[in-house]
Amino acid sequence: MKELLRSTDPTIMAFASALLEGEDIDCFQMDVNMSILEGGIGIFPRRLMVHEDDYDAALVVMRDNEIPLGR
């Protein structure tokens, strides 16, 4: 798995996940449960991971939809 996107905005993460799933690219959100530790204030970014073989195609999807990668 390779990190594609990092964001504290859950709407961006949901939108990016939906776009990738629409292109048949499997993805996985990491650090979702960090909100338990941070108290829900959104200071820890979530990471969206994709398989290394799908990384280049996923980058194209993110750039075509103007989604900031948060790096």
Helices and strands as residue ranges (DSSP letters): E 2-7, H 10-22, E 27-30, H 34-38, E 46-50, G 52-54, H 55-64
